[in-house]
């Protein structure tokens, strides 16, 4: 309902391309035709706006659309000097971005504190002291796994000898 009213308000300067729905098997159906793509920008919004802050970008709005006045708020009235003194509300950290602020000296200091008095310096206290995530600290403080390759190879050789002698 909202979608159709929005389409009525806006003009047809930017085309809208609906994707045809196939109620049959998508792989084997004769209905499975490929729609012809039009040149240029095409705005194909979802059926319902998922989050309230999601909206149609201004680039896709026609010049006579009433939503242009709604979206142009006081953010354009600020000068660069005003923006410099405003606090950052939420710092953006992309998922999977590495943190290179932890140095080798920090890790050795953490290990020395943990080795000197493990009861006085639990991982949670160390994480608060050095401002490092608990998961990262547990990664740094884990003991290296012992390499059992020689033992595994000797066991394999023994099993092979037993197999060759028909002793299982």
DRENKOL-701128 format. One line per 4 residues: number of its first residue (from 1); their letters; for each residue x, y, z of C-alpha. Coordinates in steps of 0.05 Angstrom, whole numbers, plus 32768, in hexadecimal, padded with zeros to 4 digits. Layout:
BEGIN
NUM) A) X,Y,Z  ...
***
This chain:
BEGIN
1) XXXX) 8000,8000,8000  8037,8031,8013  8060,801A,7FD8  8029,8029,7FA6
5) XXXX) 801B,806D,7FC5  8065,807E,7FC0  8065,8069,7F78  8029,8096,7F6B
9) XXXX) 804D,80D1,7F8A  808E,80C9,7F65  8094,80D3,7F1A  80AF,809E,7EEB
13) XXXX) 80F4,80BD,7EE1  8116,8082,7F03  80FA,803F,7EEB  80E1,800A,7F1B
17) XXXX) 80EF,7FC2,7F08  80C7,7F8E,7F2D  80E5,7F48,7F2C  80B1,7F16,7F11
21) XXXX) 809D,7EE1,7F43  809D,7E99,7F2D  806C,7E6C,7F51  8088,7E2F,7F2D
25) XXXX) 80CC,7E0C,7F32  80FF,7E43,7F25  8131,7E14,7F04  8105,7DEE,7ED3
29) XXXX) 80CB,7E1D,7EC6  80BC,7E3C,7E83  80A8,7E7A,7EAA  80F1,7E84,7EBD
33) XXXX) 80FE,7EBD,7E8C  8133,7EF1,7E98  8118,7F39,7E9D  8139,7F6D,7E71
37) XXXX) 8163,7F9D,7E9A  815B,7FE7,7E8C  8197,8015,7E87  81AA,8043,7EC0
41) XXXX) 8195,8046,7F09  815B,801C,7F1F  813D,8021,7F65  811C,7FE1,7F7B
45) XXXX) 810C,7FE8,7FC6  80F6,7FAD,7FF2  80AD,7F9E,7FFB  80AE,7FBB,8041
49) XXXX) 80E1,7FE9,8061  8104,7FBE,8094  8120,7FF3,80C2  8103,8038,80CF
53) XXXX) 8143,805C,80BD  8145,803B,8079  8128,8068,8044  812D,8076,7FFA
57) XXXX) 816E,809A,7FEA  8167,80E1,7FCF  8189,80CD,7F8E  814D,80A1,7F7D
61) XXXX) 8119,80D4,7F90  80FD,80FF,7F58  8105,814B,7F5F  80BB,8156,7F6F
65) XXXX) 80B6,8120,7FA5  809E,8139,7FE9  80CE,810A,800D  8109,8136,7FF7
69) XXXX) 80F3,816D,8029  80ED,813A,8061  8132,811D,8057  8155,8161,8053
73) XXXX) 815A,8170,809D  8187,819B,80C8  81C4,8171,80B6  81D1,819E,807A
77) XXXX) 81CF,81DD,80A5  820E,81CB,80CD  8251,81EA,80BA  8291,81C2,80B9
81) XXXX) 82A8,81E4,80F9  8268,81CE,811D  8271,8187,8106  82B9,8184,8121
85) XXXX) 82A1,8190,8168  8266,8160,8167  8271,811E,818B  8273,80DC,8165
89) XXXX) 8234,80B7,8178  8247,8072,8160  828B,805D,8145  8286,8032,8108
93) XXXX) 82B0,7FF3,8109  82A9,7FC6,80CC  82A1,7F7D,80DC  82E3,7F58,80D8
97) XXXX) 830E,7F96,80DB  834F,7F86,80FF  8367,7FAD,813B  83B1,7FBD,8138
101) XXXX) 83B4,7FE5,8179  83CD,7FAA,81A2  8419,7FA8,81A2  844A,7F72,81B5
105) XXXX) 845E,7F99,81F3  8416,7F9A,820A  8410,7F4F,8202  8450,7F42,8228
109) XXXX) 8439,7F70,8260  83F6,7F4A,8263  841A,7F07,8264  8449,7F1E,829B
113) XXXX) 8410,7F37,82C6  83E9,7EF7,82BB  8426,7ECB,82CB  8439,7EF3,8309
117) XXXX) 83F5,7EEF,832C  83BD,7ECB,8306  838C,7ED2,8340  8395,7F1D,8344
121) XXXX) 8395,7F26,82F8  835A,7EFF,82DA  834B,7F09,8290  8311,7F38,829E
125) XXXX) 833D,7F66,82C7  8374,7F65,8293  8341,7F76,825C  8329,7FB2,8284
129) XXXX) 8370,7FC8,8294  838A,7FC5,824C  8346,7FD2,822A  834A,7F92,8200
133) XXXX) 8310,7F63,81F2  830D,7F24,821D  830D,7EF7,81DE  834D,7F17,81C5
137) XXXX) 836D,7F10,820A  835C,7EC7,820F  837A,7EBE,81C9  83BB,7EE0,81E0
141) XXXX) 83BF,7EBA,8222  83B1,7E74,8208  83E9,7E43,820D  8407,7E2B,81CC
145) XXXX) 83F1,7DE6,81B8  8427,7DB1,81BC  843A,7D94,817A  8430,7D49,817D
149) XXXX) 8446,7D3C,8136  8482,7D11,814A  8456,7CE7,8178  8421,7CE0,8143
153) XXXX) 8454,7CCA,810F  8473,7C97,813E  842E,7C7B,814F  841E,7C76,8105
157) XXXX) 8460,7C51,80F8  8450,7C20,8132  840B,7C12,8116  8428,7C06,80D1
161) XXXX) 845A,7BD4,80ED  8423,7BB0,8113  83F9,7BAE,80D4  8433,7B92,80AC
165) XXXX) 843D,7B5B,80E0  83F2,7B4C,80E1  83EE,7B61,812A  83B4,7B8F,8134
***
